[in-house]
Amino acid sequence: GAVVSQHPSWVICKSGTSVKIECRSLDFQATTMFWYRQFPKQSLMLMATSNEGSKATYEQGVEKDKFLINHASLTLSTLTVTSAHPEDSSFYICSARDQGSDSPLHFGNGTRLTVT
Amino acid sequence: RKEVEQDPGPFNVPEGATVAFNCTYSNSASQSFFWYRQDCRKEPKLLMSVYSSGNEDGRFTAQLNRASQYISLLIRDSKLSDSATYLCVPKGAGYNKLIFGAGTRLAVHP
């Protein structure tokens, strides 16, 4: 089945630094990938849609200059949290779809970010 | 109105019990529907797709009622390993969006 790999699984960083998270589709090409964020005991919130070869589409309220998304190839999307602050501490999950628009999403294993 | 509404639970049931979750969605244009399960501090994993005629996968049965805009999931013979949060996910407007609610938490006890 389709596999999405996300790296790193967890990261601890100091306030003000930047953190890059990678999301790879391992056995399929993904022209579109999605980045979600989940705070404790809350639902997954879609942050942005990453489009291969073009700019990402951000959801309302998500700062595009703070959460930089790059989707340079059909198998890799990256999310960079710039100038991270403690309130950015969260569980970040990427996902992709390997077939048509009605097929389900497959998720990476998530990245737990803690900003101290 | 929220796009997806589910009873957050928790549903505390003994092993072997049958439990049912309902979910309502607001976007009548939703075409595809899925149930995911999410374990604590893990990513969601696809449990099953939901088809218009209803479908079954082992102990799990999913139903879709488009007229009333709700989806259900029935779990028979609950196992301890079924303990998780169950997310009802209609595919929202547009090509790709999946909108997640907070899910329903299930706790199966011995």
Interface residues (C-beta under 8 A of the other chain):
Chain A: T32 F34 Y36 Q42 S43 L44 M45 L46 T49 F91 I93 S95 R97 S101 D102 S103 P104 L105 H106 F107 G108 N109 G110 R112
Chain B: Q31 S32 F34 R41 K42 E43 P44 K45 L46 S49 L87 K91 Y95 N96 K97 L98 I99 F100 G101 A102 G103
